[in-house]
Amino acid sequence: MEKEEINSLPSPDVMSLFPEELAEICAAAGEKPYRAKQLFGWIHAQDAVSYEEMLNLPKSLRTYLAEHVPFVYPSVKARQESKLDGTVKFLFEYQDGALVESVLMKYKYGSSLCISTQVGCRMGCRFCASTLNGLERSLSAGEMLGEVYAAGRSEGVRISNVVLMGTGEPLDNYDEVVRFIKLLTHPDGKKLSGRNIAVSTCGLVPMIRRLAEEKLTIALALSLHAPNDEIRQRTMPVAKKWSIEETLDAMRYYAEQSGRRVTFEYALIKGVNDSDDNADELASRISGIPCLVNLIPVNPVAERGLSAPDDAGVARFKKRLEKYRINVTIRRELGRDIDGACGQLRRRFSS
């Protein structure tokens, strides 16, 4: 069979492609369809980082792939390990120089990785360092998978849980995020359960509803951070487009469609959203939605001038919500000694 050029690939890199898409490439290279399964296995089950490792593929195919389909495995630009709890923060670099952060957290149940979905962010949330320089570009599904595979390879661990809560707004990169999830859960790859994947959003309402229709079984978390529109609009520009009621209705819809409770992330900011009245209003807003509220004492971001309430204030807010029979947790603070807030390590290298 004569080789031909590949046009209109759905994604720019080999790690982003499903077996049936790889089969088209193999066919164009004059190879049988079964080569696609071998190729997919090398990438997603055996953690190959280059075509040269795939020794059971013909050299002619490996050469063709190297010439036509990029392999975008990231390199480790920097690595920090917490002396307090063993949390590891990575700064990954891609071939075009793009830098993204990932954080590996170690729990009794296994290793959880928080990954980035974009290079920078355009959402503008005041309490987040990731958005200070705006959005450079989105990541492909393969580049996100590269974070997972490279972190596991670096530390010699199996990543058992993945959280899309690093730099970027996942639902602002919707198609690639969904592709990433489907690849990560693929039966011929890592086979990670969808129930071990969580996506966090600042509240892109149409995308939340669209995600509910995907039937992916993943957990969904909303960065709520306020009990009403007035406070939310001061800290989160997205709230000026969709009201808190529209956003909570979309989360209620996701819970109904997925059969899973949703999580409301609530960054406690001293003097902004941490009063007893704030807790009472929040409880009233989310009443009837199967949910968990995750309280997060805000990471200090010097450029924003924000700080968290003290431990007693956090405990008081939690107790106030529990009075209304709402499930509440306080996020365990990991990696506080290693630029813990999203975007801080990347800013040191890119500024």
Order of alpha helices (4+ residues) and beta strands (2+ residues): alpha-alpha-alpha-beta-beta-beta-beta-beta-beta-alpha-beta-alpha-beta-alpha-beta-alpha-alpha-beta-alpha-beta-alpha-beta-alpha
